[in-house]
Structures are given as structure tokens and as C-alpha cells.
């Protein structure tokens, strides 16, 4: 069986051979399924799509991926024999998948055109954010998460002063029938929004701040703090990735804004029942 042979040869060796092979070699068939074939390139790309953490893990998964490709090809052949692509729902799903794939490919093309941040840009980012790097802190906190509607949360806040400790908040939340859960945690500076980080930095140990969140609020009591500075060289890879991601997103947003400005877009009304259609 091919899977046994693949395991015997070793997934790492097979994938290495495919990756290093000339372009035409990628079209070489590795499995024939009835009259159709699965190519080396299809196999390699399927392996690369797996949520694996590194080359060794991907190589170990390679034989299983090939078996799944065989099953997929068998199912595809049956679907085509049954002419399922003519089913209206299937046709609509195929068209939706095509649109999504092409739109994503366009966004990826734009992203690939964004240059890598320069060393000077990385260093400037590092200097301008000492709280996240050179003066980075890790906070020991007690977090009380309270769930409730906007009206319920407003009523609760009227009963407890913002500086009230989590015990007072928990007592009033339970009296109001709200769900609340307390958790001790260690949270580094980058975990907090800028305003919350500023507040936590100036609080004394034992003091409390209240942060809004979707579906309720978060009561945070600072228990302690310790320094956890990060050097420029330690932070450089993270900063490079962050700056690149931000620029790629900005490029995509700018391009979409420009496309909208040039396009003729007319909202013609929503068909009755479209918003609630399953």
C-alpha cells in the first residue's frame, strides 16, 4: 500500500525531494485513482496547508495527507458522476468559494508588495513604546469578570464605587443575579489596552480599576508588579512582524477605499426575507 511505502521512505525525504525538484517534477503523478492522478505538487501543497508547527511535524503527517487526498479524489469522482455541480445549492457554494478565493488572492498579492520595515523603523518603534519593551512590566492581578446587559451593568456601577475591591463587586453582582467569576492572573504590559496599562502602572498594590468589555465589565485589582524588560534585539522579530502586518492591512484598506471611490455602487434594496434566510 502506498501509505506504507511512504512511511518506509520517510515523509521528510519525500517532501524534500518534491521541494527541491525542478518545476516540471511537481506535475509527476504519485498516485493514480481510477483514471485521474494526484501530483507531487498537489500533495506538497496539501501538506503545507496542515496546521503543523514545523517541517518535522509536516513530514510525519505527509502519508496521512496523501490518503486523505485519495479519499477526496474518490468522493470528487462520485460527485461528478452524479452531476452534483448542477444542484443549485452546490453551484451557489462553488461560486461563493470561487469569489472568496479570488478576493483573498488579490489581498495576498497586495500584501506581498509591502516592503519589510527597515532597521531604523524597528528601532524607532521600540524607543517610542518603552512601556512595552525597555520598561515592560508584568502585573499580578485578580480579575473579576461580570456578565450583564448595559442596563444591569449601569445599575451595578451605581452601587459600587470604582475603587471598590472585587469582593464588594462580587457581592453586589450576585445579589443582582449576574454571573461573575474571579481569576488570579499574570498579565504582561502588551495584554492591556493603552489606557488600562497607564492606569495599572500608577495604581498601588491592592487598588482596583474597572474596565468595560463586551457583554459586561472587568474589575481588575492590582496585586503586584515586576519588571520584565525586553531588549531591542529580543523585540526586533516581533516588531518587524507587527509593523509588516499593520502595513499590509493598511495597504489593503487603502486599496479597497480607492476601488470603492472609482466604482459605481448602487444599493437596490434587500429582497424580502434575505436577512433572515437560513
Helices and strands as residue ranges (DSSP letters): H 2-9, H 11-20, G 23-27, E 29-33, E 36-39, H 40-48, H 55-81, G 84-86, H 88-112, H 119-128, G 130-132, E 137-147, H 150-159, H 166-175, E 179-188, G 189-191, H 194-202, E 208-213, E 216-227, H 232-262
